[in-house]
């Protein structure tokens, strides 16, 4: 199911099947590509270098008959494609002022918009372009082509009038392979999408290098990058071309036509995300001096997204990548804790073990930190503190986890202490309210802090990033520690890290970790119901997989609530209903804003991924801010 959303543009890099030097037939094939692109909602189409004639024409490029035929084919294409609202780039040889240029022609809706010549002409190995072509002129000139007066030069960008964020820059093949490609300057002049018309032949190992260039350039320039490569029909006299086409965005590949594949790559470029990152990165500089901006119109139509958005954006979908990522995160957590233990001269790491996911991960990290420091696992101080809501299952799992890791587990029942405290403040134990719940959390922290003083150690915090976002923690209770190892890890990722450790552990440890993974998430502050957990977090605040999706897109990419809602409905279509997603998204914003005061005094902890809520790191927000504008954006959706 697709959802129509603003801020995206559908693009394609396509290799038509051509015949060398048969410009008329090539134009027919290209027209078919344009028609198909239009039917599939493509707004920007990039075709290969010299595709009107074929890249492998050799000395035929010096024949006037070929040049005239190419111009005639271009003119026909412009006229016959007028009914298709597709911005199109096509490669051809173009003569001007006694010189011949390897050029890209841009046209849309029956109008030729401009010509961009190739800057860097390879004349090594199998390439000899300087035999036929001249490098691009230094200055932009105006030329008459196909009966229309248009700018011709490297510094020509194309701006869509309906979508201010869509500005297109053009370079050709070798231009990307040089130390400072023209696209670097195009991006600084505001180009959000770079199109590369290429004829890169295939040799062993070249495809991976080509891909790395395109991916890296899209990341370096914070842009969308379309790479259309020559392929079907080019002469195989001395080379083969594979139609290896790529659509990349900000350092990652959205779609690829693999070597010798279909030659069709298409996806949606997220213009809003690109705009957000360019604003965020203050080292990213703008400079449009000397550029000519050519406007064009595509009409107005919201994109119906076919691009896939991961339900769990913090968790890699590929199992191999996920396992590597989990181990890397554990290494980061361990390194941070080991440094803190060494710096303060702590003898032990004190961990409150509840039998739940977060404390399990904190204990695993603490055990590894001790071993890395050359100490024993028994130097970790593990404490389980049962009270009103503790179930036999979680209490047993806490003890079993410590036993499997070789860590002594101390049990301190805090029930009498909490009851005495409630009596002291005159609070009835039968009132199962926030006082009743938070008193338990605060007494637990009191015990941990005093044990840390007693043993010469520090308290290791267990709360995760998702809980910090929602404020799902007791201020001056589980909110506090001396080092929070999970503060940069969202709940969905905590689950996968624990699962990774379970899968790679001996049977005893595996068994207890798997049972912890299957235990409902709960603070266990309310009495059990029939022996089962009586308080389930996700029934109160909503599914963590939704909240992690909200967190990632709202904070990492600065999307509006309506955009987050649309993407979430797309990602979770069939799993959660639209109204349910909206309900939890509204709660996310309400809790996120209301809980900033808890994050403003957050204990130290390592940044792990692209989202962090530490007031000393990535996130600075006034505790008094209100969410009215964000909630208003959701109204009527």
N, C-alpha and C positions, 0 to 999 in steps of 0.2 A: 504494500500500500504506500502511495506517495503523499507527501504533504507539501503544499505550496508555501514557500517561505521567501521573503525578501533577503537580499544580502548575498545571494549565491548567483553564479553565472555558469551555465553549462557550456563546456568547451570540448573540442575534439581535435586530435591530431591523426590525420588519415593519409594513407598511401594508396592512390588510385593505380589501377593497372594501366600502364602506358605502352606506347610503341615509339621507339626512338625516331625522332624527326617527324613524327606524324601529328602535327599540332592540332589539326581539325578533329581527329579522332580522340586525342588526349583531352581536348576541351569537352567533348561529349561525355567522356568518362568522369571528368571533374564536375560537370553539371549534374550528373547522376549522384555524385557524392554530396554536392550542396543540397540537392533535393532531399536525400535521405537524412542529412544532418538537420534540415529544417523540420522534417517530420518527427525527429527524435528530440526536438526542443533545443538543439545546439544553437548558441548565440555567436560563438567565436570558433572559426574553423581554420586550422593551419594545415597546409599541404606542403609537400617536399620542395626542395631547392630545384629550380630549373625543370619543374615537372611538366610544363607546357611543351617543352621540346624533348626532355630527357636530359639527364646530367651527362650522359656518356656520348654526346654528339661529336666530341673531338674537334677536328678542324672544320667541321660543318658549321660551327659557330661563326666562322668568318664568311659564310655564304649569305648573301643578301636575301636569297629566297627563304632561308630558314628564319631569319629575323623578321621579315615581312609576314610570314605565315604565323609566327608567334604573336605578333601584334594583332593580326586579324582574329586569331583565336581568342585573345584576351578581350577584344572588343565584343566579340560574340558572347563570351561568358558574362561580361558585365551586363549586357542588354538582356540576355535570356534568364539570368538569375535574379532579375529585379523583383520578382514576386516572392522571393524567399528572404525573410529577415535574418540573414546570416552574415556577420562580418567575416570576410574570407581573405586569406593570404595565399597567393599563388606565385610560384617562381618562374622566371623567364629571363632570357637575355634581352637587354635593352640598350640600344645605341643612343648616345647623346653627345653632341659637340665633338664628333670625330672619335669618340671612345666607346667601348663596349663594356657594359656593366652586368654583373651577375646580380639580379635584382629580385625583390619581392614586391608585388603589386597588391595593394589593399583596396578592396571594393566592398560595397554593401548597398543593397536595394537599388541597383542600377546606377550607382555613382562610384566613379573611381576616386579614391580618397588620397592616395599618395604612393610614392615609390621609395623603397629603402634599399640601397645597394649594399653589397657585401664589402666589409672593410678589409678583412685579412684574407688574402688569397694564397692558399697553400701551393708551394712549388717544390715539393720534396717527395721522395718515395714514388708512389703511384700517381701523385697529383701534379698537374702542370697547368693550373688555372691562369697563371700570368702569361701563358702563351696566347690566351684569347681575351682575357678580361683585364680591366683597370680597377685599382682600388677605389673605394667610394671617395667622392670629393669631400674636402674639408668643410665646405660651407653648403648650406641648403640652397638649392636653386629651384625655380619654378619652371616646369616643362609642360609641353602640350603632348598628351598621350591619349590616343583613342578619342580625340576631339574634346578633351577636357584639360583644363589648366590645373595642375596639382604640384605640391611641393615634392622635391626629390632630394633625399639626403639621409644621413645617419641619424640626425637629431630631429626626427619626426615621430611624434606620438599621436595615438588615435584615442579620442575621448568620447565615450558614450554619453549622450545628453540626458538620458533617462536614469542612468546609474552613475552618479559622480565617482563612485569607487572603482569604476571600470575604465582604466587607462592602459592602453596596449603599446608595448614597445616591441621592436623587431630586430633580430639579428640572424645571420645565416651561417650555419655549420661551423666552419673554422673560427668564426668570431668568438665562439664559446671556449675554444681550446687554448686561447692565448692568456698571458698572465693577467691582463685587465680587460675583460670582455666589454664590448659596448653596452651590454645589458646592465652592467654595474652603474653606468651613468644614466641609463634609461630609468632605472629604479629610483635613483636619487632625484630624478626629474618627475617622479610621481607615478611611474608605470607600475601597476599592480599585477599585470599579466605580461609575461615575456613569451613571444612566439619565435621559435627557431625553425626555419626552413632548411633542411639538411640533406646532404647526400654523402653519408658516412658509410663506406664500404665495410664489409664484414670480414674480419680476420680473427683468429683464435684469441680469446681473452678481451677483445675490444668491447663487447657488449657490456660486460661488468664495469669496465672503466668509463664507458659512455654514460651508463646509468649513474655512476658515482658523481660524474661531472654535473649532470642535470640536477640530481638530488641536492648536491652541495650548493649549487648556484641558487636554487630556489630557497634554500635555507639562509644563505648569506644575504640574499636580497629581500627576504621576507616577501616572497611573491609566488604567484602561480607561474608555472613554466610548462609550455607546450613544445614538444620536440617531435617534428614530423620528418621521418627519414625516407629516403628513396628505397625502392624495392622492386615490385612486380613490373617486369618489362624492360628494365634497364639492360644495356648490353653486358654480356658476361665475357666479353673478349679477354679482359685482363682482371676483372673484379666481379664480385657478387655483392648485391645489396639486399638487405634482409627485412626492410620495413619494420625495424625495431623502433616503435613510437612510444612516447612517454608523456604522461600528465603528472606533474609533481607540484607540491605545494608546501612551502615553508619547511623543507628538509625531509619530506617523505613522499613516497610514490602513491598516487591515487589510482592510477590505472596504467597498464602497459600492454602493448601488443608485442609479444616476445619475438625474437629473431625468427624470420620465416613463418610468421603467424598471419593473422587476418589483415594486419595493417590498420586496424581501427582501434583507437584508444579514446575514451571519453569519460568525463566525470564533471562534477560541479566544483568550481573554485569558491572557497569561502572568503568573500571579499571583506566581510565584517571582521573575521578573525585576523586577516592580514592588516587591516586598518588598526585594530587593537594593538597588535604587536609592534607596529611601527611607531605608534604613540608611546608605548611602554618602554621601548629601547631607546634611551636618550643618546646613545652613541650612533644611532642611525640618522644620518644627516640628509637634508633635502637641498637640492641645487638644480634648478631648471633653467639656468642661464643658457641662452642660445638655442633653446628648443622651440619648435613650432608645434602647436597643439591643434590637431584637426578634429573637429566634432563630427559625430555621425549618430544616426538614429536607428534604433532597432524596434521602436514601439515599446509598450509597457506590457510585461507579463511576469508574474511571480514564477519562480522556478519550482517545478514539481520535482522534489529531490528523489533521485534514485541512488545517490551516494549512501553508503552504509556508515552508520555511526555506532560505535561499539556501546553495548549496554554497560560494560564495566571499563570505562576509559583509563582507570588506573592500573588495570590488569592486562598484560599482554595476552592476546588470543592464542598465539602459537605456544604449544607446550614447552618446546625447547627454550624459546626466548623467556618464557615465564619462569622456568627453573633457574636459568642464569640470573634473571632479575631478582628472584627471591634470595639467592645466595649473595648477590651484590648488596642488597638491602641489609641483610643480616651482618655483613662485613661492616657496613657503615654504622649501624647501631652499635655493634661491638666496639668499633674504633672510638666512637664518641664516648661510650661509657668507660672504656679502659682509660682514656685520657683523663676523664673527670676523676676516676678513682685514684689514679696516680698523682694528679695535681693536688688533691686535697689530702693525700696520704691516708685514704680510707682503708680500713682493714677488711671491710665486708660490704656487700651490696644487700640491702634489706628490701625484700620484695613481699608485698601482701598478695598471697595466692588465694584466689577465690574459687578456682575450678572452672573459670571462664576463659574465653579466647584471649583477651588483652593481657591478663596476668600470666597466661601460659607463655605468650610471646616474650613478655618482659623477663620471665624466669629463664627461658631459653637463651636470651641475649646475655643475661647476667652470668649464666653458667659458662658460656663461650668466652665472655670477657675475662673471667677468672682464669680459665685455662690458658688463654692467650697471654695473660700476664705472668704465667708460670706458677700459678697457685692451684689449689684444688677446688673442685666443685663444691666441696663441703664448706668452703669459705663464704659461700652465699648464705645469707640468713633468710630462710623462707618462713612465713608466718601465715597461718590461716585463722581467721577470726569469726567463727560462726555467731549468728545472732538470730533475730526473729524470722528472717526470710530464708535462711540457709537450708538447702535440701540435702538429703543423704547423698544424692548423686554428685553434686558439686563438691561437697566436703570430701567424699571418697576420692574423686578425681584429683583434687588438690594434693591429697596425701600420696596418691599413686604416682602423680607426675614428679613430685620431689623424690620419691623412692627410685623411680626409673632413671633420674638424673644423678643420683648419689648425693642429694642435698638433704640435710636434716630438716624436717618440717616441724615447726613448733606450733601447737594449737593453743590459742588463748581465746576462750569463750568470753565475749564482751557483753553478754546478755545482762548480767547483774550490773555492770558499769553503766550501761545505757539506761536501765530502769532507774538506777540511783540518780542519774543526771536528769531524767524526765521528772522524777519526784522533786529534785532540787529546784527546778524552774517552774514547778506547778503545772506540768502538762500531763493530762490523762493518757495512759497507755492505750486506751481503747480508741483514741482519736488517731486514726491511721492517715495522718496528713503529712505535709512536707516537713514539719518539725520531727515527727516520728521517724520519717525516712532519713533525713539529713543528720539526725543525732547519731545514727549508726555509722554513717560515713565519716563523720568528724571524729568519733571515738576511735575508729580504726586508724585514722591518720595520726591521732595523738599517740596511740600505741606504737605505730611504726617509727615515728620521729623519736620517741623516747628510747626505743630499742636501738635505733641508729646511734644515739648519743651513748648509750650503755655499751655498745659493742665497737665504737670507733668507726662506724660506717656511715653510709648515706642511703637515703630512701630512694628507690628507683620507681619512678612514676609509670603507671600502666595505661593511662588514658590515651585514646587514639585521636587522629585528626578529625574523623567524622563526629565524634563526641564533642570535640572542641567547636566545630562549626555549629552544632545544634545547642551548645551549652548544656549538654547532657552530663553534667558533673556537679558535685556539691562544692560550692565555694568554701574554701578552707577545709575541704574534706579530701575526697579523691582527686580534687582539682590541684592539690599541692604535692610537691615532692622536691627532692634535691637534684634530680635529673630525670627528664621524661623521655625514655627511649622510643616510645611509640608516637610521640607528638606529631611526627611528619608522615605517619602511615594511616591511610584511610581504612575503614572497617573491611571493605571488600578485599583489600590487599592483605590485611592481617590474616584473614581466613586462608588465603592462598599460601602465605608464608608458612603458617602452621601446618597446612596440608603438605607442603613441600618437605618440611622437616619430618613429618610423620612417614611419608613415603620413603625416606632415606634413612630411617632409624631402625634399631633392633625391635623385635616384636613387642616387648613390654612397653617401651615408650610409644611405639606406633599405636598400640591398642588404646592407651589412655588419651593420646592426642586425637584419635579418631572419634572417641566418645565426647571429648570436649567440643570438637567441631560439630557434632550432632546435637549438642545441648542448646536450647533456645537462649538467645542473648537476653540477659536480665541483670539488674543490679541486686536482685534478691533482698529488697528492703521491706517487702510485705510478706506476711506469713504464707507458707505453701498451701495449696488447695489439694487436699487428699494426698499429700506427699509430693505432689508435682509443683513445679515452679509456678508461683501465683502472680508473677509480674513479668510480662514480656515486653521488652523495650519496643519492638517493632509494631506492636499493637497500639502503642501510645504515640510514638513519634513518626511511625511509618517505616517502610522498608529501607534498609540502609543502601541497597543497590540503587534506589531512586535518589536518595540524598547524596550519594557519592557522585552520581551523574549530574545532579544540580550543582554541587560544589565545583566540580571540574569545569563545567561550561560557564558558570556565573563568575567564578573567580579567576580561573586561568585565562579565559578568553573574553571576559567582560561582556558577555551577551546579555541582552535585555531579558526580563522574565518571559515575555511572549516568545522570544527566540528559543530560550531554554525549554519552554513548554512544547513548542513545535518539534524540536529535535527529540525530546524525550518521548513524545507520542509516536514519532517515527521509529525510534530505537526499540521501544517496548510494546509496539503494536501487537495485540493478541495476548499480552501478558497482564497488562493493567489497562483499565478503561480510561478514556480521556478525562472524565470528571474526577476519578480517583487520583490521577497524576496531578491535576490542577490543585486538588485539596492539599496534597502533601507538599507541593511546590510553594503554595501560599504559607503553609506552616514553616517550611524551611526559611523563607525570608523573614517571617516574624521572629522565629527563634534566633536566626543568625544575627539580626540587628539587636535584639534584646540582650544577647549574651556577650557582646563585645567586652563588657567590663571584666568578664572572667578571663578573656584572652589578653587583656591589657597588662595583666600581671602574671603571665604564664611562666612557669619554671623553664630553665634551659632545657634544650633537647635538639637533636640534629635534624636539619632539613634533609628530606629524603628524595622528594620528587619535585615536580613543577609547581605544586601548590603547597604553600606553607602559611600558617596563620600566626606565626610568632611575631610579636610586636617589635622585636629587634631584627627581624629578617624581612620577609616579603610583605607583611600586612600591617599597615598603619591606618587605623580607623578610629574616629572619636566614639567613645562609649555612649554619647548622647544622641547619635545620629538616629533618624527615624526612617522607616521604610515605606512611607506613604507613596512616593513616586513609583516604587517598584511594584507595590500592590495595585496601584492604579493601572499600570501597564497590563496587568492580568485581567482587568475588568472586561467583561463582554466576550472573553475568549472561550 
